[in-house]
Amino acid sequence: MRSFVSLIILALIFSCQNPKKSTPDSKPFFKISLAQWSFHKAFRENGVSPYEFAKMANELGFEGLEYVSQLYPDVMESNDKVSAIQNFIEKNNSLALQYNLKNVLIMIDEEGDLSSSDDKERNEAIENHKAWIEAANKMGCSAVRINLHGEKEETAWIKNSIESLNVLSGFAEPLNINVIVENHGGKSSNASLLMKVINQVSYSNCGTLPDFGNFCMSEDWGSLKDNKCNNPYDPYLGVSEMLPRAFGLSAKSYEFDENGNETILDYYKLLSIVKKAGYNGFIGVEYEGDKLSEKEGIIATKKLLEKAASSI
């Protein structure tokens, strides 16, 4: 009897010393990547090499990498772009492997206007984008993000955008690359108008990259920063409209309150919309604030995503 009591006492002591968690840690219903633009000041102003990106993302606990073409001057300013892009591919593939990260997408900037009514200009832009689509394929990415700017007249913008997307999507389809459009200012930040374009493209690999904070239709790049936009599109409606064709999501952030919540965007409402739509792919952290350092802002955004996801 004494032995039996002793065993019970020992078991109780052991259980107190090794308490079980009441609720196990749970992962979000999505994967989290880092948009390279979050560190654009480090790369452009502080002399950090863009090829440090994988290391920086790994140190902050990310799963995936979202590259930005314009942050690589060795490529964008090269006289031999074919060789420069090949070097970009080889270096970043090696680094992603070294840090056990997934190459998610390439954001293509400064490669010409895909919605231009000037046929020569638009065709040159298409050819420039094709090189990055091939790069994305060689890096195991799932997508390239493109912009639709330029043309001011709505009917022409729609027509030209559809034509360019048909060509690029047709080129990208056998390479298993999705061609996705971000709401990124002007007409592209009008989600219903953008979906009018996307839904008329003949290829299913053409889709969207909804950005939580780029719904200002009067700004060149769509920023809702500081609540100064005089022509905003409802971001919650916009994300809802874009999600059915989404191959990625961008968690834009600007500033945070004392509770760690974004001051302009309701992440709980946004992620509820995302979850209801059945999206479970990558969501890229893209911090663009000024009060926190880039690193602090990235960490704050990632924490908010995880906190909001766990509550819905």
C-alpha beads as a LAMMPS data file, in Angstrom:
LAMMPS data file: protein, C-alpha beads

312 atoms
311 bonds

1 atom types
1 bond types

-500.0 500.0 xlo xhi
-500.0 500.0 ylo yhi
-500.0 500.0 zlo zhi

Masses

1 110.0

Atoms # bond

1 1 1 0.000 0.000 0.000
2 1 1 2.827 2.361 0.961
3 1 1 4.544 1.627 -2.340
4 1 1 1.342 2.436 -4.230
5 1 1 0.928 5.785 -2.385
6 1 1 4.564 6.623 -2.964
7 1 1 4.157 6.035 -6.690
8 1 1 1.137 8.353 -6.792
9 1 1 3.051 11.097 -4.958
10 1 1 6.025 10.746 -7.289
11 1 1 3.715 10.931 -10.325
12 1 1 2.084 14.103 -9.000
13 1 1 5.464 15.710 -8.345
14 1 1 6.682 14.778 -11.832
15 1 1 3.533 16.160 -13.482
16 1 1 3.913 19.463 -11.613
17 1 1 7.520 19.751 -12.713
18 1 1 6.554 19.017 -16.336
19 1 1 3.235 20.809 -16.894
20 1 1 1.482 20.173 -20.179
21 1 1 0.410 23.104 -22.258
22 1 1 -3.327 23.607 -22.054
23 1 1 -3.468 24.359 -25.765
24 1 1 -0.839 23.259 -28.288
25 1 1 0.866 25.837 -30.491
26 1 1 -0.878 25.985 -33.852
27 1 1 0.432 27.187 -37.162
28 1 1 -1.507 29.717 -39.247
29 1 1 -3.762 28.392 -41.996
30 1 1 -1.313 29.932 -44.482
31 1 1 2.444 30.071 -45.037
32 1 1 4.411 33.272 -44.470
33 1 1 6.930 34.717 -46.914
34 1 1 8.907 37.953 -46.860
35 1 1 8.578 40.546 -49.594
36 1 1 12.059 41.863 -50.349
37 1 1 10.654 45.400 -50.614
38 1 1 10.336 45.399 -46.805
39 1 1 14.123 45.854 -46.706
40 1 1 14.374 48.293 -49.634
41 1 1 16.002 51.025 -47.504
42 1 1 18.675 48.597 -46.338
43 1 1 19.475 47.630 -49.917
44 1 1 19.177 51.082 -51.499
45 1 1 20.416 53.408 -48.793
46 1 1 22.499 51.395 -46.336
47 1 1 24.712 49.436 -48.713
48 1 1 23.381 45.975 -47.898
49 1 1 23.659 43.554 -50.814
50 1 1 20.288 42.277 -52.090
51 1 1 21.895 38.845 -52.054
52 1 1 21.747 38.998 -48.232
53 1 1 17.963 38.655 -48.543
54 1 1 17.748 34.907 -47.891
55 1 1 19.942 35.173 -44.803
56 1 1 17.890 38.075 -43.446
57 1 1 14.594 36.245 -44.038
58 1 1 15.908 33.064 -42.429
59 1 1 17.003 34.943 -39.303
60 1 1 13.452 36.267 -38.890
61 1 1 11.807 32.862 -39.258
62 1 1 10.224 33.098 -42.708
63 1 1 9.380 30.170 -44.986
64 1 1 9.410 31.861 -48.395
65 1 1 11.105 34.588 -50.436
66 1 1 9.482 37.191 -52.695
67 1 1 12.113 38.897 -54.847
68 1 1 11.892 42.411 -56.310
69 1 1 13.667 42.865 -59.647
70 1 1 14.417 46.582 -59.257
71 1 1 16.464 45.954 -56.089
72 1 1 19.190 44.230 -58.151
73 1 1 21.252 46.958 -59.853
74 1 1 23.688 44.299 -61.079
75 1 1 20.828 43.061 -63.266
76 1 1 18.828 46.202 -64.025
77 1 1 21.879 48.267 -65.014
78 1 1 23.768 45.531 -66.837
79 1 1 24.740 45.788 -70.494
80 1 1 24.449 42.009 -70.686
81 1 1 21.108 41.341 -69.036
82 1 1 20.922 37.700 -70.118
83 1 1 24.122 36.880 -68.237
84 1 1 23.115 39.107 -65.311
85 1 1 19.784 37.339 -64.858
86 1 1 21.502 33.952 -65.067
87 1 1 23.838 35.066 -62.266
88 1 1 20.796 36.281 -60.293
89 1 1 19.194 32.842 -60.695
90 1 1 22.269 30.858 -59.692
91 1 1 23.106 33.014 -56.668
92 1 1 19.601 33.117 -55.267
93 1 1 18.969 29.410 -55.856
94 1 1 22.133 28.608 -53.928
95 1 1 21.189 30.945 -51.069
96 1 1 17.611 29.688 -50.839
97 1 1 18.955 26.126 -50.630
98 1 1 21.528 27.129 -48.018
99 1 1 18.886 28.653 -45.764
100 1 1 16.170 26.090 -46.557
101 1 1 13.737 28.659 -47.966
102 1 1 11.180 28.463 -50.761
103 1 1 11.447 30.827 -53.744
104 1 1 7.842 32.039 -54.023
105 1 1 7.686 34.763 -56.656
106 1 1 9.471 37.581 -58.452
107 1 1 7.954 41.059 -58.452
108 1 1 8.816 42.585 -61.817
109 1 1 9.318 46.354 -61.809
110 1 1 10.729 48.905 -64.250
111 1 1 10.500 46.633 -67.282
112 1 1 8.075 48.685 -69.356
113 1 1 4.384 49.522 -69.580
114 1 1 2.138 46.528 -70.275
115 1 1 -0.995 48.665 -70.657
116 1 1 0.461 51.220 -73.075
117 1 1 -1.384 52.035 -76.315
118 1 1 1.971 52.325 -78.047
119 1 1 2.380 48.886 -79.638
120 1 1 6.167 49.082 -79.800
121 1 1 6.443 50.129 -76.170
122 1 1 4.036 47.428 -75.005
123 1 1 5.756 44.687 -77.046
124 1 1 9.143 45.669 -75.633
125 1 1 7.680 45.452 -72.136
126 1 1 6.289 42.003 -72.890
127 1 1 9.689 40.740 -74.055
128 1 1 11.371 42.196 -70.954
129 1 1 8.878 40.415 -68.712
130 1 1 9.415 37.082 -70.481
131 1 1 13.026 36.978 -69.262
132 1 1 11.844 37.176 -65.650
133 1 1 9.179 34.518 -66.228
134 1 1 11.938 32.178 -67.399
135 1 1 13.969 33.131 -64.329
136 1 1 11.024 32.366 -62.045
137 1 1 10.712 28.938 -63.649
138 1 1 14.405 28.175 -63.112
139 1 1 14.119 29.253 -59.481
140 1 1 11.103 27.062 -58.712
141 1 1 8.837 30.038 -58.085
142 1 1 5.099 29.725 -58.574
143 1 1 4.516 33.210 -59.985
144 1 1 5.687 36.568 -61.253
145 1 1 3.948 39.753 -60.186
146 1 1 3.394 42.378 -62.887
147 1 1 2.010 45.942 -62.841
148 1 1 -0.614 47.541 -65.068
149 1 1 0.095 51.258 -65.316
150 1 1 0.345 53.909 -67.986
151 1 1 -2.735 54.162 -70.137
152 1 1 -5.173 56.727 -68.706
153 1 1 -8.218 55.996 -70.862
154 1 1 -10.206 53.174 -69.300
155 1 1 -11.331 51.286 -72.400
156 1 1 -7.823 51.298 -73.853
157 1 1 -6.333 50.279 -70.498
158 1 1 -8.626 47.269 -70.327
159 1 1 -7.964 46.233 -73.943
160 1 1 -4.184 46.641 -73.776
161 1 1 -3.923 44.952 -70.392
162 1 1 -5.879 41.915 -71.589
163 1 1 -3.698 41.613 -74.699
164 1 1 -0.458 41.757 -72.695
165 1 1 -1.704 39.304 -70.081
166 1 1 -2.817 36.842 -72.745
167 1 1 0.636 36.863 -74.327
168 1 1 2.503 36.578 -71.022
169 1 1 0.175 33.956 -69.552
170 1 1 0.410 31.871 -72.711
171 1 1 4.195 32.086 -72.525
172 1 1 4.237 31.254 -68.802
173 1 1 1.745 28.376 -68.849
174 1 1 4.109 25.618 -70.077
175 1 1 6.699 26.903 -67.604
176 1 1 4.241 26.378 -64.708
177 1 1 4.363 30.049 -63.758
178 1 1 1.339 32.111 -62.764
179 1 1 1.178 35.706 -64.012
180 1 1 -0.384 37.754 -61.242
181 1 1 -1.417 41.395 -61.096
182 1 1 -1.156 43.451 -57.924
183 1 1 -3.498 46.276 -57.026
184 1 1 -0.742 48.872 -57.294
185 1 1 -2.261 52.279 -57.861
186 1 1 -4.443 53.955 -60.455
187 1 1 -6.923 51.701 -62.239
188 1 1 -5.309 48.558 -60.864
189 1 1 -6.372 49.610 -57.344
190 1 1 -9.990 49.568 -58.504
191 1 1 -10.554 45.898 -57.763
192 1 1 -13.780 45.524 -59.732
193 1 1 -12.134 47.078 -62.800
194 1 1 -9.031 44.931 -62.395
195 1 1 -11.161 41.787 -62.179
196 1 1 -12.911 42.859 -65.373
197 1 1 -9.489 42.511 -66.998
198 1 1 -8.434 39.282 -65.272
199 1 1 -11.699 37.513 -66.044
200 1 1 -11.318 38.204 -69.760
201 1 1 -7.845 36.677 -70.034
202 1 1 -7.938 33.288 -71.744
203 1 1 -5.513 31.503 -69.400
204 1 1 -6.224 30.114 -65.929
205 1 1 -2.658 30.866 -64.788
206 1 1 -3.455 34.581 -64.927
207 1 1 -4.560 35.871 -61.546
208 1 1 -4.093 38.385 -58.789
209 1 1 -1.872 39.353 -55.876
210 1 1 -4.205 41.222 -53.510
211 1 1 -2.258 43.757 -51.438
212 1 1 -4.027 44.669 -48.184
213 1 1 -2.929 48.301 -48.312
214 1 1 -2.709 49.324 -51.970
215 1 1 -6.261 50.482 -52.603
216 1 1 -5.717 54.195 -53.218
217 1 1 -6.885 54.843 -56.780
218 1 1 -5.429 58.377 -56.851
219 1 1 -1.874 57.343 -55.943
220 1 1 0.715 56.028 -58.404
221 1 1 1.406 52.947 -56.265
222 1 1 -1.878 52.749 -54.363
223 1 1 -0.630 53.399 -50.835
224 1 1 -3.200 54.026 -48.089
225 1 1 -0.418 55.224 -45.788
226 1 1 -1.305 57.932 -43.234
227 1 1 -4.971 57.795 -44.280
228 1 1 -4.289 60.577 -46.776
229 1 1 -5.853 58.959 -49.838
230 1 1 -8.632 61.082 -51.338
231 1 1 -9.948 58.293 -53.556
232 1 1 -9.761 54.944 -51.701
233 1 1 -11.315 51.658 -52.751
234 1 1 -12.692 49.652 -49.829
235 1 1 -9.781 47.296 -49.008
236 1 1 -12.043 44.605 -47.539
237 1 1 -14.282 44.589 -50.579
238 1 1 -11.234 44.740 -52.852
239 1 1 -9.517 41.751 -51.245
240 1 1 -12.813 39.814 -51.402
241 1 1 -13.197 40.562 -55.100
242 1 1 -9.614 39.617 -55.949
243 1 1 -9.345 36.443 -53.856
244 1 1 -11.118 34.049 -56.265
245 1 1 -8.190 34.449 -58.688
246 1 1 -5.423 34.981 -56.113
247 1 1 -2.137 33.085 -56.374
248 1 1 -0.571 35.105 -53.563
249 1 1 -1.343 37.763 -50.952
250 1 1 0.606 40.755 -49.686
251 1 1 0.245 41.755 -46.028
252 1 1 0.995 45.471 -46.303
253 1 1 1.607 47.325 -43.043
254 1 1 2.398 50.915 -42.144
255 1 1 2.124 51.625 -38.403
256 1 1 1.088 49.774 -35.235
257 1 1 -0.678 50.732 -32.017
258 1 1 0.305 49.788 -28.456
259 1 1 -1.452 46.427 -28.857
260 1 1 0.490 45.523 -31.990
261 1 1 -2.436 46.073 -34.338
262 1 1 -2.115 47.857 -37.696
263 1 1 -3.554 51.362 -37.371
264 1 1 -5.155 51.570 -40.844
265 1 1 -5.986 47.967 -41.712
266 1 1 -8.016 45.485 -39.666
267 1 1 -5.952 42.314 -40.011
268 1 1 -8.551 40.236 -38.168
269 1 1 -11.226 41.214 -40.681
270 1 1 -8.872 40.756 -43.628
271 1 1 -7.701 37.299 -42.557
272 1 1 -11.282 36.254 -41.852
273 1 1 -12.086 37.120 -45.473
274 1 1 -9.004 35.216 -46.639
275 1 1 -9.832 32.127 -44.571
276 1 1 -13.476 32.106 -45.665
277 1 1 -12.315 32.149 -49.294
278 1 1 -10.294 28.987 -48.652
279 1 1 -6.898 30.544 -49.380
280 1 1 -4.008 28.701 -47.697
281 1 1 -0.964 29.670 -49.763
282 1 1 1.781 32.161 -48.995
283 1 1 1.093 35.588 -47.516
284 1 1 4.024 37.946 -47.956
285 1 1 4.973 40.460 -45.261
286 1 1 5.515 43.909 -46.790
287 1 1 6.270 46.617 -44.237
288 1 1 6.330 50.214 -45.493
289 1 1 6.176 52.260 -42.313
290 1 1 8.524 54.920 -40.950
291 1 1 8.218 54.809 -37.155
292 1 1 9.739 51.364 -36.728
293 1 1 12.946 50.191 -38.344
294 1 1 12.515 47.874 -41.297
295 1 1 13.434 44.857 -39.177
296 1 1 11.117 45.879 -36.322
297 1 1 8.251 46.529 -38.739
298 1 1 8.713 43.162 -40.419
299 1 1 8.672 41.377 -37.044
300 1 1 5.582 43.334 -35.940
301 1 1 3.734 42.427 -39.146
302 1 1 4.624 38.742 -38.884
303 1 1 3.494 38.646 -35.251
304 1 1 0.212 40.342 -36.132
305 1 1 -0.452 37.840 -38.921
306 1 1 0.160 34.945 -36.538
307 1 1 -1.904 36.508 -33.731
308 1 1 -4.839 37.333 -35.978
309 1 1 -4.777 33.906 -37.627
310 1 1 -4.898 32.149 -34.255
311 1 1 -8.036 34.034 -33.219
312 1 1 -10.242 33.326 -36.229

Bonds

1 1 1 2
2 1 2 3
3 1 3 4
4 1 4 5
5 1 5 6
6 1 6 7
7 1 7 8
8 1 8 9
9 1 9 10
10 1 10 11
11 1 11 12
12 1 12 13
13 1 13 14
14 1 14 15
15 1 15 16
16 1 16 17
17 1 17 18
18 1 18 19
19 1 19 20
20 1 20 21
21 1 21 22
22 1 22 23
23 1 23 24
24 1 24 25
25 1 25 26
26 1 26 27
27 1 27 28
28 1 28 29
29 1 29 30
30 1 30 31
31 1 31 32
32 1 32 33
33 1 33 34
34 1 34 35
35 1 35 36
36 1 36 37
37 1 37 38
38 1 38 39
39 1 39 40
40 1 40 41
41 1 41 42
42 1 42 43
43 1 43 44
44 1 44 45
45 1 45 46
46 1 46 47
47 1 47 48
48 1 48 49
49 1 49 50
50 1 50 51
51 1 51 52
52 1 52 53
53 1 53 54
54 1 54 55
55 1 55 56
56 1 56 57
57 1 57 58
58 1 58 59
59 1 59 60
60 1 60 61
61 1 61 62
62 1 62 63
63 1 63 64
64 1 64 65
65 1 65 66
66 1 66 67
67 1 67 68
68 1 68 69
69 1 69 70
70 1 70 71
71 1 71 72
72 1 72 73
73 1 73 74
74 1 74 75
75 1 75 76
76 1 76 77
77 1 77 78
78 1 78 79
79 1 79 80
80 1 80 81
81 1 81 82
82 1 82 83
83 1 83 84
84 1 84 85
85 1 85 86
86 1 86 87
87 1 87 88
88 1 88 89
89 1 89 90
90 1 90 91
91 1 91 92
92 1 92 93
93 1 93 94
94 1 94 95
95 1 95 96
96 1 96 97
97 1 97 98
98 1 98 99
99 1 99 100
100 1 100 101
101 1 101 102
102 1 102 103
103 1 103 104
104 1 104 105
105 1 105 106
106 1 106 107
107 1 107 108
108 1 108 109
109 1 109 110
110 1 110 111
111 1 111 112
112 1 112 113
113 1 113 114
114 1 114 115
115 1 115 116
116 1 116 117
117 1 117 118
118 1 118 119
119 1 119 120
120 1 120 121
121 1 121 122
122 1 122 123
123 1 123 124
124 1 124 125
125 1 125 126
126 1 126 127
127 1 127 128
128 1 128 129
129 1 129 130
130 1 130 131
131 1 131 132
132 1 132 133
133 1 133 134
134 1 134 135
135 1 135 136
136 1 136 137
137 1 137 138
138 1 138 139
139 1 139 140
140 1 140 141
141 1 141 142
142 1 142 143
143 1 143 144
144 1 144 145
145 1 145 146
146 1 146 147
147 1 147 148
148 1 148 149
149 1 149 150
150 1 150 151
151 1 151 152
152 1 152 153
153 1 153 154
154 1 154 155
155 1 155 156
156 1 156 157
157 1 157 158
158 1 158 159
159 1 159 160
160 1 160 161
161 1 161 162
162 1 162 163
163 1 163 164
164 1 164 165
165 1 165 166
166 1 166 167
167 1 167 168
168 1 168 169
169 1 169 170
170 1 170 171
171 1 171 172
172 1 172 173
173 1 173 174
174 1 174 175
175 1 175 176
176 1 176 177
177 1 177 178
178 1 178 179
179 1 179 180
180 1 180 181
181 1 181 182
182 1 182 183
183 1 183 184
184 1 184 185
185 1 185 186
186 1 186 187
187 1 187 188
188 1 188 189
189 1 189 190
190 1 190 191
191 1 191 192
192 1 192 193
193 1 193 194
194 1 194 195
195 1 195 196
196 1 196 197
197 1 197 198
198 1 198 199
199 1 199 200
200 1 200 201
201 1 201 202
202 1 202 203
203 1 203 204
204 1 204 205
205 1 205 206
206 1 206 207
207 1 207 208
208 1 208 209
209 1 209 210
210 1 210 211
211 1 211 212
212 1 212 213
213 1 213 214
214 1 214 215
215 1 215 216
216 1 216 217
217 1 217 218
218 1 218 219
219 1 219 220
220 1 220 221
221 1 221 222
222 1 222 223
223 1 223 224
224 1 224 225
225 1 225 226
226 1 226 227
227 1 227 228
228 1 228 229
229 1 229 230
230 1 230 231
231 1 231 232
232 1 232 233
233 1 233 234
234 1 234 235
235 1 235 236
236 1 236 237
237 1 237 238
238 1 238 239
239 1 239 240
240 1 240 241
241 1 241 242
242 1 242 243
243 1 243 244
244 1 244 245
245 1 245 246
246 1 246 247
247 1 247 248
248 1 248 249
249 1 249 250
250 1 250 251
251 1 251 252
252 1 252 253
253 1 253 254
254 1 254 255
255 1 255 256
256 1 256 257
257 1 257 258
258 1 258 259
259 1 259 260
260 1 260 261
261 1 261 262
262 1 262 263
263 1 263 264
264 1 264 265
265 1 265 266
266 1 266 267
267 1 267 268
268 1 268 269
269 1 269 270
270 1 270 271
271 1 271 272
272 1 272 273
273 1 273 274
274 1 274 275
275 1 275 276
276 1 276 277
277 1 277 278
278 1 278 279
279 1 279 280
280 1 280 281
281 1 281 282
282 1 282 283
283 1 283 284
284 1 284 285
285 1 285 286
286 1 286 287
287 1 287 288
288 1 288 289
289 1 289 290
290 1 290 291
291 1 291 292
292 1 292 293
293 1 293 294
294 1 294 295
295 1 295 296
296 1 296 297
297 1 297 298
298 1 298 299
299 1 299 300
300 1 300 301
301 1 301 302
302 1 302 303
303 1 303 304
304 1 304 305
305 1 305 306
306 1 306 307
307 1 307 308
308 1 308 309
309 1 309 310
310 1 310 311
311 1 311 312
